Amino acid sequence: MLTVGEKAYCAALLALKNKEYANALDSFEKAAPYFSTNKEFTLYYETTRLLVEVKRNLGTLEIDEKLEIEEIFTHG
Amino acid sequence: MSQTASLQSLESLLETFLDRVVFLKEKKLNVLDGINRLDDIGLLATKGEDVTDDIGSWFAIHNKWLTDRTLKDAELNRITGMLSKIKREIRIDADSSMADQKISSEIDRWNNKKEQTKPILKLRRRPEIAQTPSSPLELDPPTADTISLFVKRLSRMTALFMDYSNQKNHILSVLENLLRKASSETDKDALILSAFIIYYLKQNGYKVEPFVKKLKEAETLYKKGMF
């Protein structure tokens, strides 16, 4: 049976393969407590974290939230 | 260069790096994904859910692993353990469906085939008697096998060392990189060579405890056959 950490690391790498960087970061964060001494893991984790931050700044991150737009008529 | 252009350049660089990571780990990632999926199926089976279709699909995709020798022993053992656990959960009897019986026989086939493909190395020791001068080079086949296997391993490790020591100033740098390879690629040659270098350094008065710790971590990863 795989550990929670192994499953999360696997999910992170698969997300990287699909270029789903925000999902990859979520999975890396779940796996982090189990791989804190693994330098390679830390390198991928930190690189992904930096990339996600850069993408947030550029506005190029994949959007997974829905924008809800509500029209308000103040005068009838 | 504007801030946006700098960020775009950094974005491209980081994406390229991560693409290369995925490319280098593609084979291992496929194996890991297959094991992970089987593990998920095993969890469903323990909850009493019908996994017949899931396990059938898994076999359809991964049966080739038995013949193309993609897997390491540790990975094969892990899969065999998971399949055995799933088989126990399915509980085949005379009333079981044809599909369940088919899955059960597939699991048996996998486990039997795995036993057949497992490489066997027999170590036999010659009697401890002095060799007669008339036959100084005569070796019985099992002894010759172990020696030729070791010579091949030594040759590969020498090539690995030459590769990793290129443009390095100190053997500790080489050792660091070899331990990293042993951990990240679960590479047996790198693992054995690292142990060899650590022992060499110990004999020469170096403090080796941090490297021994890393070696043990790499060995644990190697045994698990993961990452």
Interface residues (C-beta under 8 A of the other chain):
Chain A: M1 L2 E6 K7 Y9 C10 A11 L13 L14 L16 K17 K19 Y21 T37 N38 K39 E40 F41 Y44 T47 T48 L50 L51 V54 K55 N57 L58 T60
Chain B: T4 L7 Q8 L10 E11 L14 E15 F17 L18 V21 V22 K25 E26 L29 L32 D33 I35 N36 D39 G42 L43 M82 R180 S183 S184 E217 M226 F227
